[in-house]
Amino acid sequence: MTDATHQPGTQGTPTIPASPSPWRFCVAPMIDWSDRECRFFHRLLSRRARLYTEMITTGAIIHGDRARLLGYSRQEHPVAVQLGGNDPAALAQCARVCADLGYDEVNLNVGCPSDRVQDGAFGACLMRQPELVGDCVAAMKAAAPIPVTVKCRIGVDDQDPEVALEELTRAVVAAGVDALIVHARKAWLQGLSPKENRDIPPLDYDRVHRLKQAWPDLPVIINGGLVSIDAAKTQLKALDGVMLGRAAYQNPGQLLQVDPELFGEAAPVAGERDALEALLPYIDERLQAGLRLSQITRHLLGLFPGQPGARAFRRHLATHATRPGADRQVLIDAMNMVRPFPERVAAQ
């Protein structure tokens, strides 16, 4: 149920439902970014955001190092794993593995346009095979007792989004899908790079809104081009949830707004500096497990935007976190380079 069924909030802000959708606010699966170190840090900023792994292929899970690929910290819940593949049996096997490991959701990637997924005929390529996507969802639903969701585009190449998205939706709903996450752009499999596919095809939020109107009982979550919590609020007036990707990663401090603004609850910590202090014990633990400090601090570089000392903070981490033996003191020293905004000092 979307916020549209509730009394409208003041100044166009959607009313917070008594029982918000599990997908009300999500941080997108992002290859090379949303690893367990990133997710742990994001969880320090929001208790309620739904976090997603990077896309992991079925072949990697079946034949690879599952502890490395699927390991996560219990503090990350609610956390979902995104799978890449096109074989119903393999996807079912992997969904069962993920459920046994305690993940809260398994998501099928039907939106990635990279050469790698095109070679494997999965990701956005599956927009052309809605019946196969339905078979994959049905197999995963039969194998795992956790929600099964799909993340898709509105179409690929010369497909008509009105037809393509409707056909995919019909197939996955028939298979029992629990929610549909829609990146509100086409993917161009020929002629655009994966990076260009994140920006060049025009956004069509209205198409996603029409999908929700046509399928009122299906949880529909929108993704693509959303850069702020205010933008999320606008979309929540019509949809069940929003998913931010690069904006959440590149400016993680805004995740502190998620719990108070979208769920009516206090943020886990008072500010970005408090989140970093809460991260220090985790850094000690992960360094003891053999990680390098830079594998954690690379996810922190978007903090303190525009704040005095932010550039020095980033430079110190980039320079010192990669050195042998780097430990929590590197982060502490970097934090000490950041100064409050002058107006905040004056207010004190």
C-alpha positions as CSV (number, residue, x, y, z in Angstrom):
1,M,0.0,0.0,0.0
2,T,1.4,3.4,-0.9
3,D,1.2,6.7,0.9
4,A,-1.4,7.8,-1.6
5,T,-4.0,6.0,0.6
6,H,-3.2,8.1,3.6
7,Q,-4.0,11.7,4.5
8,P,-1.4,13.9,2.7
9,G,1.3,15.4,4.9
10,T,2.1,19.1,5.3
11,Q,3.9,20.9,2.4
12,G,3.5,17.9,0.1
13,T,5.3,15.5,2.4
14,P,3.8,12.0,2.4
15,T,2.4,10.7,5.7
16,I,4.4,8.0,7.3
17,P,2.3,4.8,7.2
18,A,1.7,2.9,10.5
19,S,3.4,-0.1,8.9
20,P,5.8,1.1,6.2
21,S,6.7,-1.1,3.3
22,P,9.9,-3.1,3.8
23,W,11.2,-1.3,0.7
24,R,10.2,2.2,1.7
25,F,13.9,3.2,1.4
26,C,16.6,1.1,-0.2
27,V,20.3,1.6,-1.1
28,A,20.9,0.1,-4.5
29,P,23.2,-2.9,-5.3
30,M,26.3,-1.3,-6.9
31,I,29.1,-3.3,-8.3
32,D,32.5,-2.5,-6.7
33,W,30.7,-0.3,-4.1
34,S,28.1,-2.0,-2.0
35,D,30.3,-4.6,-0.4
36,R,30.0,-5.6,3.3
37,E,32.3,-2.8,4.5
38,C,30.1,-0.2,2.8
39,R,26.9,-1.8,4.0
40,F,28.1,-1.9,7.6
41,F,28.9,1.8,7.5
42,H,25.6,2.7,5.9
43,R,23.8,0.8,8.6
44,L,25.4,3.1,11.2
45,L,23.6,6.0,9.4
46,S,20.2,4.4,9.2
47,R,18.5,1.5,11.0
48,R,15.7,1.3,8.5
49,A,17.3,1.5,5.1
50,R,17.2,-1.8,3.2
51,L,20.7,-2.6,2.0
52,Y,21.7,-4.7,-1.0
53,T,24.8,-6.6,-2.0
54,E,26.7,-6.2,-5.2
55,M,25.3,-8.4,-8.0
56,I,26.7,-11.9,-7.5
57,T,26.4,-14.5,-10.3
58,T,25.0,-17.9,-9.8
59,G,28.1,-19.5,-11.1
60,A,30.2,-17.6,-8.6
61,I,28.1,-18.8,-5.7
62,I,27.8,-22.4,-6.9
63,H,31.5,-22.8,-7.7
64,G,33.2,-20.1,-5.7
65,D,34.2,-19.0,-2.2
66,R,30.8,-18.5,-0.6
67,A,32.3,-17.2,2.7
68,R,34.0,-14.4,0.8
69,L,31.1,-13.7,-1.6
70,L,28.2,-13.9,0.8
71,G,29.7,-13.1,4.2
72,Y,28.1,-10.2,6.0
73,S,27.8,-8.8,9.5
74,R,24.6,-9.5,11.5
75,Q,24.3,-5.7,12.1
76,E,23.5,-5.2,8.4
77,H,19.9,-6.5,8.6
78,P,17.7,-5.9,6.7
79,V,20.0,-6.9,3.9
80,A,19.2,-8.4,0.5
81,V,21.4,-10.3,-1.9
82,Q,21.2,-9.6,-5.6
83,L,21.7,-12.5,-8.0
84,G,22.7,-12.5,-11.6
85,G,21.7,-15.4,-13.8
86,N,19.1,-16.8,-16.2
87,D,18.8,-20.5,-15.2
88,P,15.9,-21.2,-13.0
89,A,17.5,-24.2,-11.3
90,A,20.8,-22.4,-10.6
91,L,18.9,-19.4,-9.3
92,A,16.8,-21.6,-7.1
93,Q,19.9,-23.3,-5.7
94,C,21.5,-19.9,-4.9
95,A,18.3,-18.5,-3.4
96,R,18.2,-21.4,-1.0
97,V,21.9,-20.9,-0.1
98,C,21.2,-17.2,0.6
99,A,18.1,-18.0,2.7
100,D,20.1,-20.5,4.7
101,L,22.7,-17.8,5.4
102,G,20.0,-15.5,6.8
103,Y,19.6,-12.9,4.1
104,D,16.3,-11.1,4.2
105,E,15.6,-11.1,0.5
106,V,16.9,-12.4,-2.8
107,N,16.7,-10.0,-5.8
108,L,17.1,-11.0,-9.5
109,N,19.0,-8.5,-11.7
110,V,17.1,-7.8,-14.9
111,G,18.6,-4.3,-15.4
112,C,22.4,-4.5,-15.7
113,P,23.6,-3.7,-19.3
114,S,27.3,-4.5,-19.0
115,D,29.1,-6.5,-21.6
116,R,29.7,-9.3,-19.0
117,V,26.0,-9.8,-18.5
118,Q,25.2,-9.5,-22.2
119,D,27.8,-12.3,-22.9
120,G,26.0,-14.4,-20.2
121,A,22.5,-13.4,-21.5
122,F,21.3,-12.2,-18.1
123,G,20.8,-8.8,-16.5
124,A,19.0,-6.3,-18.8
125,C,18.9,-8.9,-21.6
126,L,16.2,-10.7,-19.7
127,M,13.8,-7.8,-20.4
128,R,13.3,-9.5,-23.8
129,Q,12.4,-12.8,-22.1
130,P,9.6,-12.1,-19.6
131,E,8.4,-15.7,-19.5
132,L,11.9,-16.9,-18.5
133,V,12.1,-14.2,-15.8
134,G,8.8,-15.5,-14.5
135,D,10.2,-19.1,-14.5
136,C,13.2,-17.9,-12.6
137,V,11.1,-16.1,-10.0
138,A,8.8,-19.1,-9.6
139,A,11.8,-21.4,-9.0
140,M,13.4,-19.1,-6.4
141,K,10.0,-18.7,-4.6
142,A,9.7,-22.5,-4.4
143,A,13.2,-22.9,-3.1
144,A,13.5,-20.1,-0.5
145,P,11.2,-18.9,2.2
146,I,12.2,-15.3,1.9
147,P,10.9,-12.5,-0.3
148,V,12.0,-12.8,-4.0
149,T,12.1,-9.5,-5.9
150,V,13.1,-8.3,-9.4
151,K,15.1,-5.2,-10.3
152,C,14.5,-4.2,-13.9
153,R,14.5,-1.4,-16.5
154,I,11.5,0.0,-18.3
155,G,12.7,-1.7,-21.5
156,V,15.8,-2.2,-23.6
157,D,16.9,-0.8,-27.0
158,D,13.8,-0.4,-29.3
159,Q,11.3,-1.9,-26.9
160,D,8.1,0.1,-26.2
161,P,8.3,0.6,-22.4
162,E,4.5,0.5,-22.2
163,V,4.6,-3.1,-23.6
164,A,7.9,-4.3,-22.2
165,L,7.4,-3.3,-18.6
166,E,3.8,-4.6,-18.6
167,E,4.8,-8.0,-20.0
168,L,7.6,-8.4,-17.5
169,T,5.3,-7.4,-14.6
170,R,2.6,-9.8,-15.7
171,A,5.0,-12.6,-15.8
172,V,6.6,-12.0,-12.4
173,V,3.4,-11.3,-10.7
174,A,2.0,-14.6,-11.9
175,A,5.2,-16.3,-10.5
176,G,4.6,-14.7,-7.1
177,V,7.1,-11.9,-7.0
178,D,7.1,-10.0,-3.8
179,A,8.1,-6.6,-5.2
180,L,9.3,-5.0,-8.4
181,I,12.1,-2.4,-8.3
182,V,12.2,-0.3,-11.5
183,H,15.1,1.7,-12.8
184,A,13.1,4.3,-14.7
185,R,15.2,4.3,-17.8
186,K,15.7,2.1,-20.8
187,A,18.9,0.2,-21.1
188,W,20.7,0.5,-24.5
189,L,22.6,-2.8,-24.9
190,Q,24.2,-1.6,-28.2
191,G,25.9,1.8,-28.5
192,L,26.1,2.9,-24.8
193,S,28.5,1.9,-22.1
194,P,27.3,0.8,-18.6
195,K,28.3,4.2,-17.3
196,E,26.4,6.0,-20.1
197,N,23.4,3.8,-19.4
198,R,23.1,5.3,-16.0
199,D,22.8,8.8,-17.4
200,I,21.9,9.1,-21.1
201,P,18.6,7.3,-21.6
202,P,15.9,9.7,-20.3
203,L,14.2,9.1,-17.0
204,D,10.5,8.2,-17.2
205,Y,9.1,8.3,-13.7
206,D,5.6,8.6,-15.1
207,R,5.9,5.2,-16.6
208,V,6.6,3.7,-13.2
209,H,3.7,5.6,-11.7
210,R,1.4,4.2,-14.3
211,L,2.7,0.7,-13.5
212,K,1.7,1.2,-9.9
213,Q,-1.7,2.4,-10.9
214,A,-2.2,-0.6,-13.0
215,W,-1.0,-3.0,-10.3
216,P,-2.1,-1.5,-7.0
217,D,-1.4,-4.6,-5.0
218,L,2.2,-5.0,-6.2
219,P,4.9,-3.2,-4.2
220,V,6.6,-1.0,-6.7
221,I,9.9,0.7,-5.9
222,I,11.5,3.4,-8.1
223,N,15.2,3.8,-8.9
224,G,17.2,6.1,-11.1
225,G,18.3,9.7,-10.9
226,L,17.1,10.3,-7.3
227,V,19.7,12.4,-5.5
228,S,18.1,13.4,-2.2
229,I,15.7,12.4,0.6
230,D,13.4,15.2,-0.6
231,A,13.3,13.6,-4.0
232,A,12.5,10.3,-2.3
233,K,9.6,12.0,-0.4
234,T,8.1,13.2,-3.7
235,Q,8.1,9.6,-5.2
236,L,6.6,8.1,-2.0
237,K,3.4,10.0,-2.6
238,A,2.8,7.6,-5.5
239,L,4.9,4.5,-4.9
240,D,5.8,2.0,-2.2
241,G,9.5,2.7,-2.0
242,V,12.5,4.4,-3.4
243,M,16.0,3.2,-4.1
244,L,19.0,5.5,-4.1
245,G,22.3,4.4,-5.6
246,R,25.2,6.7,-6.4
247,A,23.7,9.6,-4.4
248,A,23.6,7.5,-1.3
249,Y,27.2,6.3,-1.9
250,Q,28.7,9.6,-2.9
251,N,27.0,11.6,-0.2
252,P,26.4,9.0,2.6
253,G,25.7,11.6,5.2
254,Q,22.3,12.2,3.9
255,L,21.3,8.7,5.0
256,L,21.1,10.2,8.5
257,Q,17.8,11.8,7.3
258,V,16.2,8.5,6.3
259,D,15.0,7.3,9.7
260,P,13.6,10.7,10.9
261,E,12.2,11.9,7.6
262,L,10.8,8.7,6.1
263,F,10.1,6.5,9.2
264,G,9.5,9.1,12.0
265,E,12.3,7.6,14.1
266,A,15.5,9.0,15.5
267,A,18.7,8.5,13.5
268,P,21.1,6.0,15.0
269,V,23.7,8.7,15.6
270,A,23.7,12.5,15.9
271,G,26.0,13.1,12.9
272,E,28.7,11.9,10.5
273,R,31.5,12.2,13.1
274,D,29.5,10.1,15.6
275,A,29.1,7.4,12.8
276,L,32.8,7.3,12.3
277,E,33.4,6.9,16.0
278,A,31.0,4.0,16.0
279,L,32.9,2.5,13.1
280,L,36.2,2.3,14.9
281,P,35.5,-1.1,16.7
282,Y,34.5,-2.6,13.4
283,I,37.7,-1.3,11.8
284,D,39.7,-3.1,14.6
285,E,37.8,-6.3,14.0
286,R,38.1,-6.3,10.2
287,L,41.8,-5.4,10.3
288,Q,42.3,-8.3,12.7
289,A,40.6,-10.5,10.0
290,G,43.1,-9.5,7.4
291,L,41.5,-6.5,5.7
292,R,43.5,-3.4,4.7
293,L,42.2,-0.1,6.1
294,S,41.7,1.3,2.7
295,Q,39.1,-1.4,1.9
296,I,36.9,0.3,4.6
297,T,37.8,4.0,4.3
298,R,37.3,4.1,0.5
299,H,33.6,4.2,1.3
300,L,33.9,7.2,3.6
301,L,35.3,9.8,1.1
302,G,31.9,11.4,0.4
303,L,31.4,12.5,4.0
304,F,31.4,16.1,5.1
305,P,30.6,17.7,1.7
306,G,31.5,21.4,1.7
307,Q,32.6,21.4,5.3
308,P,35.9,23.1,6.3
309,G,38.6,20.4,6.2
310,A,36.7,17.9,4.1
311,R,39.3,18.0,1.4
312,A,42.1,17.3,3.9
313,F,40.0,14.5,5.3
314,R,39.8,12.8,1.9
315,R,43.4,13.4,1.1
316,H,44.6,12.0,4.4
317,L,42.6,8.8,4.0
318,A,43.6,8.4,0.3
319,T,47.3,8.9,1.2
320,H,47.7,7.0,4.5
321,A,45.0,4.3,4.6
322,T,46.7,2.3,1.9
323,R,50.0,2.1,3.8
324,P,51.1,-1.2,5.4
325,G,50.0,-1.3,9.0
326,A,47.5,1.5,8.7
327,D,45.0,1.3,11.5
328,R,42.1,3.3,13.2
329,Q,44.5,6.1,14.0
330,V,44.6,7.1,10.4
331,L,40.8,7.7,10.5
332,I,41.0,9.5,13.8
333,D,43.6,11.9,12.4
334,A,41.5,12.5,9.3
335,M,38.5,13.2,11.4
336,N,40.4,15.8,13.4
337,M,41.1,17.7,10.2
338,V,37.4,18.4,9.7
339,R,35.9,21.5,11.4
340,P,32.3,22.4,11.9
341,F,30.6,24.8,9.6
342,P,31.2,28.4,10.9
343,E,27.5,29.0,11.4
344,R,27.3,25.9,13.6
345,V,30.2,27.2,15.8
346,A,28.5,30.6,16.1
347,A,25.3,28.9,17.2
348,Q,27.1,27.1,20.0
